[in-house]
């Protein structure tokens, strides 16, 4: 499945563990290798919740085998999967993740899920008081740090073409100031509540889109006074457009999710 090109292998474990816990990270690395495996940015596991408050539980592993707290694009794929397969019967659902409770709501046409609106929770924002010295090649950068259950460092840039996103992303992701590493979002502000975002994801590299990164970018620009928080923001990613609304003390992310194919792989 994919959300705006951010692609995931979805493994259904709601009836019991399919892949042993000890092998989940290792197999995520194997399965996500493009050209040598199925190929994906990460693996999503559909699990039974630990309590009756939640409708389902999501776990997600990055392409490098590390477990992430949650994913905005991944959550939309997850919601589409569990609703269309009858695992959850309500259009608005409560999903348990290591990053907290996330609340997606699916919009259906003829029984098929089109767009999904996700309440991403209440963020924690921390604008660094001084520019961050990255390294000798990059120098200092102004960062706004946002936590949406997973960590993001947001950087406003003047151009994507004149900025080495790959070098900066790698350098900031593993910078000592982020002991658990971080996702890195580069934002181009077009004005009029329209922005473009490119994200270097922790444990993955640059992806075609990032839902939490898009949300974190809007939150950061609002903190910096660069957007109008009273109106929705259109976020252009390389894989498609998303919409972010700031309300109810948090943020809502709206966008599509698509199923690409279903298959079987023999694990050795």
N, C-alpha and C positions, 0 to 999 in steps of 0.2 A: 504494500500500500504506500501511498505518498500524499503528503500535504504540500502543494506548491513545489514539488520536486524534491522535498526532503523525504527520503524513502526509508521504509522500515520493513523488516521481516516480522510478521505477526505470528506468534506461536500460542495456541490455545491450551492453557493448562487449568481451565476452570473446573475440570473434573478430576484433576490430580496432576502431579508433576510428570512432565514428559521428558525434560532434560534435568538430570541430577544437579543439585545446587552446586556441587563441586566443579561441574563442567560448564556452567552457564557462561562464565566469562571467556573461557577458552574457545567454546563453540561459537560465541558471538564474533570473535576475531576471525575464525575460519569461515563462517557463513557470510560475513559482511565483505570479504575480500572480492573486489570486483575483478572479473575475468577468471579468477581462480575459485570462486564460490558463487553463491547466489548473487551477492552484491547488494549492499545497503549502507545507510548511515548508522543504523542501529537495529537492535532486536527488541521487540515489545513482547512481553509475556502477559497474557490475559489470565488473571488468577481470581479465585474466590476471595471475598473480603474477609478480614479477621473478625468483623462484628456486623450486627444487623443495621447499623447506621448507614453503611455504605452499600452501593449496588454492585460494585465490582472493584477489583484491585489491579493496578497497573504497575509493572516493573519494566524498566528500560535499560538496556546495556548499549554502550557506545561501540563503535567499530573497533576500538582498541581493547575491548573486553572489560572496561570499567563500567560500573553501574552509575547511572545518572539519577538525580532526584525526580525529574519529570521532564516533559517536552510538550510545548504548545501544539506544534504540528502533529506530533505523535499522539497527543490526547484526542485530537479530532479524528484521526484514523481509528483509535481505540473505540471512541464513542460510536462511530459508524459501524464498526465490526460487531460490537456487542448488541446494538439495537437491531441491525438487519438480521442477525442470527437468533434473535429472540432470547438472548441471555439477560437483557434488561428490557423491560416492557414500557417504561416511562420515557418520554422524550427528554425530560430534564432529569439528570442523574447525578449521584454523588460518587465520585471515584476516589478511592484511597491510593495515595502514592507516597513514596518515601519523603517527598517534599511537602506533604500535607494533603488536605482534601481539595479536590478540583471539581468544579461543577460545570459540565458541558450540557448544552441543550441542542438537540438535532432538529433540523427543519426538513420535512419529508415532502416528496412529490411522488404520488402513485406508489407509496410504500418504500421508496428508495430515499436514502439520506442525501440531501444536496449539500447545503452549508451547515456548519456547526458553530454555534456561539459558545465560547468558553469563558466562564468567570475565573480569572487567573489568580484570584485571591488578593490579599492586601500586601503590597510590596514593602520591602525595607530599602530605603535609599540612603546613600552615603556619598556625598560629594567630597572628594579629596580636597583638603584645604590648600595643598600645594601641588604643582605639577609633578608627575611621576617620572623619575629618571629611569628609562627602560634599559638602554645600553649605549655604547659608543656610536653604533650605526644609526640609531633612531633618535637618541637624545631624550628630551623631555616631552611628555604629552599630558594634556588635561583629560582626566577620566571622571566619569560619574559612575559609581558602583551601585548596582541595583540587584537585589535578591528577590527572585520570584519562586522560591523553593529551590532554585538553582542559581548560581552566581553569574553575573554579567558585568563587564566593564565596557561602558559606552563612550565612544570617541566621535566627536563631530569633525568631519573633514570637509575640505573645500572641493575636492575632486577625488574620484576613485582612480583615475588614470595616472595621476602624479604621485600616488601614495602606494608604497609597497605593502599591500594588505597581508600577504602571506608572511613576510618577515616580521611585521609588527604583530600579527596574530600569534605566531609561534612564540615570539619573545614575551608578550604580555601574558599569554595563557599560563606559562610556567614561571612567571616572575615571582621572586621570593615574597613579595607582599601578598601573594595569593597562595597560601600553603596547600590548599586543596585544588589548585588550578582554577581557571575561570574561562567562561566563554567571552569572546571579544566581538563587539558590534561596532561597525563603522557606519556613520550616518551622514547622509547628504540631505540638507534641509532645503526643499524647493520653495518654501513659503506657502501660505494658504492651506495649512494642515495637510501637506503632502510631502512625504519624505521617501528616500530610498535607503535601504539597509543591506549591507553585506556582513555576514557573520562567519567568524572563525570559531567553530564549535570545539569545545574541550573534548579531547579524545577522538576527534573525527577529522578536523581540518575545515576548510571552507565548504559550506553546503549551499545548495540553491535557494534555501529559505530556512528561517528559524522563527518559530512562533513566539517563544519566550524572548528571543532577541529582538523581534519587532516590537513586542510589548514593552520590554525594558527600554528600548530606544525612545518610544513615545513618552514614557514616564520620565526619562532623563531630560528630554527636551522641554517637557512641562516644568520640571524642576529648574531648568535654566531660563525659563520665561520665553522660549522660542516658538511655542505653539499656543493655540487657543484651546484650553482644556474643556470648554463647553461644547465643542463640536467633535464628531468622529474624525480620526486621522487615517488617511489612506497611506498604506505602507507598500512601496514597490520593492519586491525582491526579485532575484534573477529567475525564480520559478513561478512567479505570479504575484497577484496583489492580495493583501490582507487588510482588514479594518480593525482599528483599535479604538475603544471608547473608554474614557476615564470617568467612572461614576461609582456610586455606592461604596466609596472608600477604597476602591481597587480598580481593576482594569478588565475589560471584556475584549476577547480576541475572536474575530469572525473570519471564516474562510472555508474553503472546500477540503474534501478528502476523497481520494480515489483508490479503488482496488484495481491492481494491475493484473495479477494472476494468482492462482492457487495451485499448489503442487506438493510433491512428497520428495524428501531427500533421505538417503540412507546414511545414518551416522555411524562412523567406524571407530 
